Amino acid sequence: MIYLILVLLVLLIILYKRYFPVIGVKYTMLEEVDSTKLEIIDLRDYNESYQNPVEGSLNIPIAYLKRHTKEIPQKDLHI
């Protein structure tokens, strides 16, 4: 019984960390963003962003983010 409770507790912690937003990070809808003041970064992979593009965004898939950090401009970002 104790093992079952421990397994459920670990599972709940993993799900909480995976699916709940990060505390302190502000969520803004894309329609509310003034694209002249911000740089929009699209972290979806190339296949998804090609089918449903975000106009005016810089597409860097999350798998390649570390490799392409120099391409990200030094201004406010919307991811």
C-alpha positions in Angstrom: 0.0 0.0 0.0 2.8 2.4 0.8 4.5 1.7 -2.5 1.3 2.5 -4.3 1.0 5.8 -2.5 4.7 6.6 -3.3 4.2 5.8 -6.9 1.1 8.0 -7.2 2.9 10.8 -5.4 5.9 10.6 -7.8 3.5 10.5 -10.8 1.6 13.5 -9.5 4.8 15.5 -9.1 6.0 14.6 -12.6 2.7 15.6 -14.1 2.6 18.8 -12.2 6.0 19.8 -13.3 5.2 18.9 -16.9 1.8 20.4 -17.4 1.5 23.4 -15.1 2.9 26.8 -16.2 6.1 28.2 -14.7 5.5 30.6 -11.8 6.3 34.2 -12.7 6.2 33.8 -16.5 3.5 36.0 -18.0 1.2 34.5 -20.6 0.1 36.7 -23.4 -2.0 35.8 -26.4 -0.3 36.3 -29.8 -3.0 38.7 -31.0 -2.3 41.0 -28.1 1.4 41.3 -28.9 2.7 44.4 -30.6 5.2 42.8 -33.0 7.0 46.2 -33.7 8.3 46.2 -30.1 9.0 42.5 -29.6 10.7 39.7 -31.5 8.5 36.7 -31.8 10.3 33.3 -31.6 8.5 30.2 -32.9 10.0 27.1 -31.1 7.9 24.6 -33.0 9.6 22.2 -35.4 9.9 23.1 -39.1 7.0 20.9 -40.2 4.5 22.4 -37.8 5.6 26.0 -38.4 5.6 25.5 -42.2 2.0 24.3 -42.1 0.8 27.0 -39.7 3.2 30.0 -39.8 3.3 32.9 -37.4 3.9 36.0 -39.5 6.9 38.0 -38.6 8.4 35.3 -36.3 11.9 33.8 -36.2 11.6 30.0 -36.4 14.1 28.2 -34.3 13.0 24.7 -33.3 13.5 24.0 -29.7 15.9 21.1 -30.5 18.2 23.6 -32.2 17.8 26.5 -29.7 21.2 26.1 -28.1 22.9 25.9 -31.5 21.3 29.1 -32.8 21.4 31.4 -29.8 23.5 34.0 -31.6 20.6 34.5 -34.1 18.2 35.7 -31.4 18.2 39.5 -31.3 18.9 41.3 -28.0 15.5 42.8 -27.4 12.2 41.8 -25.7 11.1 38.3 -26.8 7.7 36.6 -27.1 8.1 32.8 -27.4 
